[in-house]
Amino acid sequence: MPCCTRRTRWRESSGVIADRRRGVVLSLNARTGIGVIAGFALASLAACGEPAQSATTGKSVSAPRSATRTHDTGVAKDSVLRPDTVPASVTYVPHPDTLRGLYVNRWAALGNSMWKLIDIAKRTEVNALVIDVKDDRGLVLYKSRVPLAQKIGADTNRPMSHRRMAALFDSLRANNIYPIARIVVAKDPLLAGRKLEWAIKRRADGKPWLDKNGHPWLDPTQPAVWQYAIDLAREAHDIGFSEVQFDYVRFPDDDRMVREASFPLAHGRTRAQVIHDQLGVVRDSLKSDDMPMTIDVFGLTATDTTDMGIGQRWEMFIDRADVVLPMVYPSHFAPGTYGLASPNAHPYVTIDRVLKDVKRRTAGLKNAAAIVPWYQDFTLGPPAYGASQVRAQIKAGYDNGFHSWILWNPGSKYHTDALEPR
């Protein structure tokens, strides 16, 4: 069973990026694929790596994990960290030299799909699983020791039992599968609805601002929002996750918000500065835990030179994490981007262009994170995506020096014929 025998800080590497492209851009929910076409006047929009290899040099930047981690003994009896069932120390799966992963949604993790995905990893080149610990509804995977999660009932919707969690990590360790905890930050309608003082407010009347689906969002300027994510990340690490990945580290991508919402805690800062500052707090808070801290960002951030209205500007977040994962799904690039009538129909060319932008944009920046791209294994518009489209994206990454990757499918159902044998 693999483990690491020493604790070392995560080492960073850099990639680079882009001359600004003129034309249309797709501003959308990067996970659901629902969006709108917009121009580069994105300031009016909603304020909304290579862990194993350098994005530019290919040098190893793997970080060994500790063989032991002592748990806090003051946990609730019904927590997944029950003192009577959890050992005094945890063995962490070490970071693979080259990371190749799959996303596992909360429901897949709770059902039989979890074991099927582990079997895929056993048989193929996949060596990592990104598992929802807190999803975009605010639901936590297991019974939590975090008081706020307990207070708002985030851990009461079919939580994973401590016995199943133990069996899951036994299987991951036995098969050397690297577990990553995905924690959604700002898109949490459960917490926003229970803690209205932390929700984005309407300027007109102080009531919660609602997105196009009628859901409230957490205000990214609120420090308590990020502290909740930090607390959940520490708990996930204590359970056995080797790495934490924060998603929705941004403002909503809705052009109404700039006109309608107010952010008194911004204190004159731009949205990009807010995200920069808050990510810095998160990273500093987790340093003592010796846990790699990674973030998901819109794929267009590598090409667009603004913050895209969501607070994600490449130069202002690239040094705020150990790894940055741009979601470079071809279906999320609007017609005309990179001179392509349909970027979705040209997965190799689209990924090739965006990753060249990544390298140019990151070149010369100090303390830049490693880059690991998300690729799409789902269909959103023509053509239907299958193994050939998935491999085309992966090949474009390899041709640009990015040998690590993670595949996204919202239902956690993947084309296994796109994967090389283990």
C-alpha positions in Angstrom: 0.0 0.0 0.0 1.7 3.2 -1.1 2.5 5.9 1.4 4.9 8.8 1.9 7.5 9.0 4.6 8.1 12.7 4.8 6.2 15.9 4.7 7.3 18.5 2.1 5.7 21.6 0.8 4.1 21.5 -2.6 6.5 22.7 -5.3 5.1 24.9 -8.0 5.8 25.2 -11.7 4.6 27.5 -14.4 3.0 27.5 -17.7 2.1 30.9 -19.6 -0.3 33.0 -21.9 -2.2 35.0 -24.3 -2.5 37.8 -26.7 -6.0 39.0 -26.5 -8.4 37.6 -29.1 -11.1 39.8 -30.4 -14.6 38.4 -31.1 -17.3 36.7 -29.2 -16.9 34.8 -25.9 -19.2 32.4 -24.1 -20.1 33.5 -20.6 -21.7 30.6 -18.9 -22.0 28.2 -16.1 -18.8 26.3 -16.7 -20.2 23.1 -15.2 -23.7 22.8 -16.7 -22.9 24.3 -20.0 -25.7 26.8 -19.8 -24.6 30.2 -21.0 -24.9 33.2 -23.2 -22.8 34.6 -26.0 -21.2 37.9 -25.2 -18.5 40.2 -26.5 -15.3 41.2 -24.9 -17.0 44.0 -23.1 -17.1 41.6 -20.2 -16.6 44.2 -17.6 -20.3 44.8 -17.9 -21.0 41.1 -17.4 -21.7 39.3 -14.1 -19.3 40.1 -11.4 -20.3 37.6 -12.0 -0.7 20.7 -13.3 0.7 19.8 -14.2 1.1 18.7 -10.5 3.5 16.1 -11.9 5.2 18.1 -14.6 6.0 21.7 -15.3 3.7 23.2 -17.9 6.8 24.5 -19.7 9.7 22.3 -18.8 8.1 18.9 -18.0 10.1 18.6 -14.9 8.7 16.7 -12.0 6.9 18.7 -9.3 5.3 15.8 -7.4 4.7 16.3 -3.7 5.0 13.4 -1.4 2.3 13.1 1.2 2.7 12.3 4.9 2.5 8.7 6.0 0.8 9.8 9.2 -1.7 12.4 10.2 -3.1 12.6 13.8 -6.8 13.3 14.1 -8.5 15.9 16.3 -10.1 13.8 19.0 -13.0 16.2 19.7 -15.3 15.0 16.9 -19.0 14.2 17.2 -19.9 10.5 17.6 -21.9 10.6 14.4 -19.2 12.3 12.4 -17.4 10.4 9.6 -14.3 11.0 11.8 -15.8 8.9 14.7 -13.1 8.4 17.3 -14.2 4.7 17.7 -13.7 3.9 14.0 -11.0 6.2 12.7 -7.3 5.2 13.3 -5.0 7.6 15.0 -3.2 8.3 11.7 -4.0 8.3 8.0 -2.0 7.0 5.1 -2.2 9.3 2.1 -1.9 8.1 -1.5 1.1 9.9 -3.0 0.7 12.3 -5.9 1.2 10.4 -9.2 4.1 11.5 -11.4 1.5 12.2 -14.1 -2.1 12.8 -13.0 -5.0 11.5 -15.1 -8.3 11.7 -13.4 -12.1 11.5 -13.5 -14.8 13.6 -11.8 -17.1 11.8 -9.4 -20.3 13.5 -8.5 -21.9 13.1 -5.1 -24.6 10.7 -6.2 -22.1 8.5 -8.0 -19.9 8.5 -4.9 -22.8 7.3 -2.8 -23.9 4.6 -5.2 -22.6 1.6 -7.1 -21.0 3.9 -9.7 -18.2 4.6 -7.2 -17.0 1.0 -7.5 -17.3 1.1 -11.2 -15.2 4.2 -11.4 -12.6 2.6 -9.2 -12.6 -0.4 -11.5 -12.0 1.9 -14.5 -9.0 3.3 -12.7 -7.7 -0.2 -12.0 -7.9 -1.1 -15.6 -6.8 2.1 -17.4 -4.4 5.0 -17.2 -6.7 6.8 -14.8 -4.9 7.2 -11.4 -7.0 9.9 -9.7 -10.6 10.6 -8.8 -12.0 14.1 -8.0 -14.9 13.4 -5.6 -17.6 15.9 -4.6 -17.2 16.7 -0.9 -19.4 19.7 -1.1 -21.4 20.1 -4.4 -23.0 23.1 -6.0 -26.2 22.6 -4.0 -24.2 22.9 -0.7 -24.6 19.2 0.2 -21.7 17.6 2.0 -20.8 14.0 1.2 -20.7 12.6 4.7 -21.6 13.4 8.3 -19.4 16.4 9.2 -17.6 17.5 12.3 -17.8 21.2 11.0 -20.3 23.0 13.2 -21.7 25.1 10.4 -22.3 22.1 8.1 -24.2 20.5 11.0 -26.2 23.6 11.8 -27.5 24.1 8.3 -28.1 20.4 7.6 -25.6 20.3 4.8 -24.7 16.7 5.8 -28.1 15.2 6.3 -29.1 14.3 2.7 -28.1 10.6 2.4 -24.6 11.1 3.9 -22.0 8.5 3.3 -21.5 6.3 6.3 -18.2 6.1 8.1 -18.0 2.4 7.2 -18.4 3.0 3.5 -15.9 5.9 3.7 -13.4 3.6 5.3 -14.0 1.0 2.6 -13.7 3.6 -0.1 -10.3 4.8 1.1 -9.1 1.2 1.6 -9.9 0.6 -2.1 -8.2 3.8 -3.2 -5.1 3.1 -1.3 -4.9 -0.5 -2.3 -5.1 0.5 -6.0 -2.9 3.6 -5.7 -5.7 5.9 -6.8 -5.1 9.5 -5.8 -8.2 11.0 -4.1 -9.0 14.7 -4.6 -11.8 16.5 -2.6 -13.8 18.9 -4.7 -15.3 21.7 -2.6 -17.6 24.3 -4.2 -17.3 27.7 -2.6 -19.5 30.6 -3.7 -22.3 28.6 -5.4 -24.0 27.2 -2.3 -27.8 28.0 -2.2 -28.2 26.0 1.0 -25.8 28.1 3.0 -26.9 31.3 1.3 -30.5 30.6 2.2 -29.7 29.8 5.8 -27.2 32.6 6.4 -28.8 35.5 4.5 -26.1 37.9 5.9 -23.6 36.0 3.8 -25.6 36.1 0.6 -25.2 38.6 -2.2 -27.7 41.5 -1.7 -29.7 43.6 -4.1 -28.7 47.2 -4.0 -32.3 48.4 -4.2 -33.7 46.8 -1.1 -31.1 44.7 0.6 -32.9 41.4 -0.2 -30.9 38.4 -1.5 -29.9 38.7 -5.1 -31.1 35.6 -7.1 -29.5 34.1 -10.2 -31.4 33.2 -13.4 -32.5 30.0 -11.7 -33.9 31.8 -8.7 -31.1 30.7 -6.4 -29.1 32.9 -4.0 -25.3 33.0 -4.1 -22.8 33.5 -1.4 -21.0 36.8 -1.4 -17.3 36.2 -2.2 -16.3 39.3 -0.2 -17.5 37.6 3.0 -14.5 36.0 4.8 -16.8 33.5 6.6 -17.7 32.0 3.2 -14.1 31.0 2.6 -13.6 29.9 6.2 -16.3 27.4 5.8 -14.5 26.0 2.7 -11.3 25.9 4.7 -12.9 24.0 7.6 -14.4 21.4 5.1 -11.0 21.1 3.4 -9.2 20.3 6.7 -11.8 17.7 7.5 -11.5 16.1 4.1 -7.8 15.9 4.5 -8.1 14.3 7.9 -10.4 11.7 6.4 -7.8 10.7 3.8 -8.1 13.0 0.8 -4.6 13.8 -0.5 -5.6 17.1 -2.1 -8.4 19.7 -2.1 -9.8 21.3 -5.2 -11.9 24.5 -4.8 -14.5 25.2 -7.5 -16.7 28.3 -8.1 -14.0 30.5 -6.6 -15.7 33.5 -8.3 -18.7 35.8 -8.6 -21.8 34.7 -10.5 -21.6 34.8 -14.3 -24.8 36.9 -14.7 -24.7 40.3 -16.3 -27.5 41.6 -14.0 -25.4 41.4 -11.0 -23.2 44.4 -11.7 -26.3 46.5 -12.0 -28.3 45.0 -9.2 -26.0 43.9 -6.4 -23.9 45.7 -3.8 -20.8 44.5 -2.0 -20.1 46.6 1.0 -17.1 44.4 2.1 -15.3 45.0 -1.2 -14.1 48.3 0.1 -13.4 49.6 -3.4 -11.6 46.5 -4.6 -12.2 45.1 -8.0 -13.8 41.6 -8.3 -10.5 40.2 -9.4 -8.7 41.7 -6.4 -11.3 40.2 -4.1 -10.8 36.7 -5.5 -7.0 37.2 -5.4 -7.2 38.2 -1.7 -9.5 35.5 -0.6 -7.6 32.7 -2.3 -4.5 34.0 -0.6 -6.2 33.7 2.8 -7.3 30.1 2.0 -3.8 29.1 0.9 -2.1 30.6 3.9 -4.6 28.9 6.2 -3.9 25.5 4.7 -0.1 25.7 4.6 0.2 24.1 8.0 -1.9 21.2 6.9 0.7 20.4 4.1 -2.2 19.8 1.7 -2.0 20.8 -2.0 -4.6 23.5 -2.7 -5.9 23.7 -6.2 -8.6 25.8 -8.0 -10.9 25.4 -11.0 -11.2 28.4 -13.3 -13.1 29.2 -16.5 -11.2 28.0 -19.6 -11.6 31.4 -21.3 -9.5 33.1 -18.5 -6.4 31.9 -20.4 -7.5 34.0 -23.5 -9.5 36.9 -22.2 -7.4 39.7 -20.6 -10.3 40.9 -18.4 -11.7 39.2 -15.3 -14.6 38.1 -17.4 -16.9 39.8 -14.9 -16.5 36.9 -12.5 -13.3 38.0 -10.7 -11.1 35.5 -12.4 -8.2 37.3 -14.1 -5.3 35.0 -15.0 -2.4 37.1 -13.6 -4.3 37.6 -10.4 -5.0 34.0 -9.5 -2.2 32.0 -11.1 0.1 32.4 -8.0 -2.7 31.8 -5.5 -2.8 28.0 -5.7 -0.5 25.1 -6.2 -2.4 23.9 -9.2 -4.8 25.8 -11.5 -7.3 23.7 -13.5 -8.7 25.6 -16.5 -12.0 24.1 -17.7 -11.2 24.1 -21.4 -14.3 22.4 -22.7 -14.6 23.0 -26.5 -18.4 23.3 -26.2 -17.9 26.3 -23.9 -16.2 28.4 -26.6 -18.6 30.6 -28.6 -18.8 30.4 -32.4 -16.0 32.5 -33.9 -13.5 32.0 -31.0 -10.1 31.3 -32.4 -11.5 31.8 -35.8 -13.5 28.6 -35.6 -17.2 28.6 -36.7 -17.8 25.8 -34.2 -15.0 25.2 -31.6 -16.9 22.3 -30.3 -16.5 20.5 -33.6 -12.8 21.0 -33.5 -11.6 19.7 -30.1 -7.9 19.3 -31.1 -7.6 22.8 -32.6 -9.6 24.4 -29.7 -7.5 22.8 -27.0 -4.3 23.5 -28.9 -5.1 27.2 -29.2 -6.2 27.7 -25.6 -3.1 25.8 -24.2 -0.8 27.9 -26.3 -2.5 30.9 -24.7 -1.9 29.3 -21.3 1.8 29.0 -21.9 2.2 32.5 -23.3 0.1 34.1 -20.5 2.0 32.4 -17.7 5.5 32.8 -19.1 7.7 34.9 -16.8 5.2 35.1 -13.9 6.7 34.4 -10.5 5.4 31.6 -8.3 2.9 30.5 -11.0 0.9 27.4 -10.3 1.2 24.2 -12.2 -1.5 23.7 -14.9 -3.8 20.7 -15.3 -6.6 21.1 -17.9 -10.1 19.8 -17.5 -11.3 18.1 -20.8 -14.9 17.4 -21.7 -16.3 13.9 -22.0 -19.9 15.0 -22.5 -22.0 16.2 -25.4 -23.3 19.8 -25.5 -24.4 20.5 -29.1 -23.1 18.9 -32.2 -21.2 16.7 -32.7 -21.8 14.0 -30.2 -18.7 13.4 -28.2 -17.1 10.0 -28.0 -13.7 8.5 -27.6 -12.2 10.2 -30.7 -13.1 13.7 -29.4 -11.8 12.9 -26.0 -8.5 11.6 -27.3 -8.2 14.6 -29.6 -8.3 16.9 -26.5 -5.8 14.8 -24.7 -3.4 14.7 -27.7 -3.6 18.5 -28.0 -2.5 18.7 -24.4 0.4 16.3 -24.9 1.5 18.2 -28.0 1.7 21.3 -25.8 3.5 19.7 -23.0 0.6 19.1 -20.6 0.6 15.4 -19.7 -1.7 15.5 -16.8 -5.5 16.0 -17.2 -8.9 15.3 -15.7 -12.1 14.4 -17.6 -15.4 16.0 -16.7 -18.8 14.4 -17.2 -21.6 15.8 -15.0 -23.1 12.3 -14.6 -19.7 10.7 -14.0 -20.2 8.4 -17.0 -17.1 8.1 -19.3 -16.0 6.7 -22.6 -13.6 4.0 -21.3 -12.5 3.3 -24.9 -10.9 6.7 -24.8 -8.6 5.6 -22.1 -5.3 3.8 -22.5 -4.8 0.5 -20.6 -3.2 0.8 -17.2 
